[in-house]
Amino acid sequence: MPPRGSPSNAARSPERAHPYHPKRAIPPRHPERAERVEGPPRHPKHHSKGNPMAKTVSLTLPLSREDVANLEAGDEVLLSGPVYTMRDAGHERALQCLEDTGRLPFNLEGATLFYAGPTPAAAGRPLGSVGPTTASRMDFATPQLFAAGIVAAIGKGKRSPEVVQACKETGSVYLCTVGGIAALLAKAVTASEMIGWEDLGTEALRKLELKDFPAYVAVDTKGRDLYRQIEQAAH
């Protein structure tokens, strides 16, 4: 116990008792660091050194190669218009269709794919939740689909060097969005329509109408890769 009249630990420091180790204090928070650690930057001046001129762009889907040509890795985009959900099983069927017919199924040329398996309608919305799938699961098919006419794909996580090269060769882009907030992202979906492959359940091909759906350019048409830029900056 401190001598009478001396300041207590609480008075000297904002440290708090650790909930599981009473003898161990939790270091005081540093509000001035919060902007650096609490999620993606929201303003161009806060973007990584890899792209200090990153910007926010509103895009109307479907996209053309010209629409995405000036996007840069790190740009924030707000997407409005149709996207098509497709995951592993759908990619296998799309490749089979390419092999059999020489074309993408369901006239998907020029489309944007969303790697997602949405849940049924809920809370008065077309979907209960819809979050991005780990994009590397689709790396086996993405170069072929880009070459066949897919302009953009939305997912989460880093892509293979082959996909990055395909973005350069075809003028396509890979967009990433935040995982773990599927119910929140569903609020940016205004309509949902079954298009095909209903037997695949949650992996069926659906057309979703988006309104200001938030994403970031992860790989641009020049092959600049946001994930690898961050890794390099960390070293």
N, C-alpha and C positions, 0 to 999 in steps of 0.2 A: 504494500500500500504506500503511495507517495506521501511525503511529509505534509502535515497540515499547512495549507496556504499555497502549496506548489500546484502548478497547472496539471490537470489530468492528461492522460494520453489523448483523449478525445478532443481536448482543447488545443493540444499541440499539433495534431495531425488529423486529416480527414479519413485516415485509415479505418476500415471496419473489420469486425471479427469475421473470420472465415466460417461459413456455415457448417463445414464438416471437420475442421481443425480449429477449435476455439483458440488455441495458442498461436495460430498463424494469422496474420493480418492480411487483408486484401489491399493491395496498393491503391492509392487514390486515383480516380479517373483523371484523364487529361482532355477536357473538352476541346482544346485547340487541335487535337489529333483526330477528332471524330470524323471530319470531312474526308480524311485520308483512308479510313478503314471501314466506313459504314456502307459500302456498296459502290456501284458504278458511278462515274462522274456524270454530272448533269449539265455542265456548261463547258464550252470549248476550252476555256483557259485552264480547266481542271483535268483535261485529258492527258494521257501519258506522253512522255517526251517523244515517243515514236511517231506521234502525229499531233503536234501542237495546234494544227488548224482543223481538227476534227469538228464536225458540225452536226446539227440536227436537221433532218430532211424529212418532209412528208411525201410519201410515195403512194400513187394510186395504181392498184393492180388491175389487170395483169401488166407486167413489166416488159419492156423491150430491152435489147442489148444496149441501145442508146441511153435508156433511162438509168442503167446501172454503171455505165462507163466511167462516170466522174465520181462515183462513190469511193471513199477511202477507208481502209481498215481503221476502226475506232469511231467512225461516224455513227450517231444514233439515228435510227429511222423509225417513223411512225407509219404503219402500213394500213391502208384502207382498200378493201376490195376482196376478190376471191383467192383463196389458197386451197390446196388439196392435201388431205392427210394421207401419208404413206409411210409405212415402216418396213421392217425386214421382209415379211411375207409379200407385201405389195411390190417391193423392189424385185423380188424373184419373179413375180408374175409379169412385171413390166419388162424385164430383160427377156423373158420368154416370148412376149408379144413382139419385141424388137426383132428377135431372131426369126420369128415366124412370118412377120409382115413387113419388117423394115421400118415400122412406125411405132410411136408411143401409143398406148391404149387410151381410149376415151378422149382422143384429140387433145392430149395434154401439152402439145407443143406451145411454148411461150408461157407455161404455167409456173407458179411458185409452189414448191412442195413444203409441207410442214410435217416434220417427223414427230407425230403425236398420235396417241390413242385416246380420244376424248371419252368422257363418261356421259351417260344419258342426261337429258334435260332435267334441270332442277332449279329451284328458287326463282321460277319465272323466266329463266334464261334458256337459250337453245341447248346449252351444254352445262353440266354441273361443274366440270373442271376440264382444263386442257393444258398440259405442260409439255415442254420439249423432251424428246428422247435423245439419249446419247448418240450423237451423229456418227461416230466412228463405226457404229453397227451397219451403216449404209454405205461405207466406203467402197465395198466390193462392187457396187453398181453405179455409184454417182458419176464417175467419168463418162460412162456410156450414156447415161440419161442426160447429162449436160450436152454431150455431143449431139444427141437426138433432138434437143430443143428445150429442155428445162432451163429456165433463166436463173432461178434462185432456189435455195433450199434453206429452211429454218430448223435449227436444232440447238444442241448445247454441246460444248466440248470441242477439243482440237480435232482437226482432220488430218488424214494421211498426206504425205508429200505428193502422192498421185492425184488426190483431189485438188490440192493447191495448184498443181500444174494444169489440171483440167480447167480451173477457173481462168488461168491465163490464156489457154489455147482456145477456149470457147466464148470468153467474155461473160461468164456467169459469176455469180457471187454466192458466198455462204454467209448467212446471217445467223447470229446466235441470240437467244433470249434467256431470261433468268429461270433456272429451275427452282422447284420448291414453292412456287406461288401459283399453282395451276388454277385454283379457284379465282384468284384475282385476274389472271390472264383471260379467263372465260368471260369476264365482263366486257372484253373488247371484241367478243364474237356476237354478231347480231343475227346470224341465221346459220342453219346447218342442214345439209341435204345429202342423202345417201346417193352415191353415184354408181358404185359397183363393188364386187367382191364381198357381198354382205355375209358370206359364209365365214369370213375371217374375223367376225366379231368386232372387237375394238380396233383391229387393224384394217377394217374395211376402208375403201376409198370414199372419203367424204369431201364435199365442197363446203368450206366455211367462209362466211362473209365477215370481214374484219373492219373495225373502225378504230383507227389510231392505236393499232397493236404495236407495243414497243419492242424494238430489237436493236442489235448493233451489227455493224459490218465486221465480220470476223475474218473473212478472206475476200479481198477485192479482185478486180479484173486484172490487176498488175501482179497478182500473186503475193501482195503484202498480207501478212498473217498476224492478226492481233494477238493471238495466244503466244506465238513465238516471239513477238516483240516484247511482251510482258516477261517471258522467260529470260530473254537476253538482258532486259533492264534489271532483272533481279540479280543477275550475276555481275 
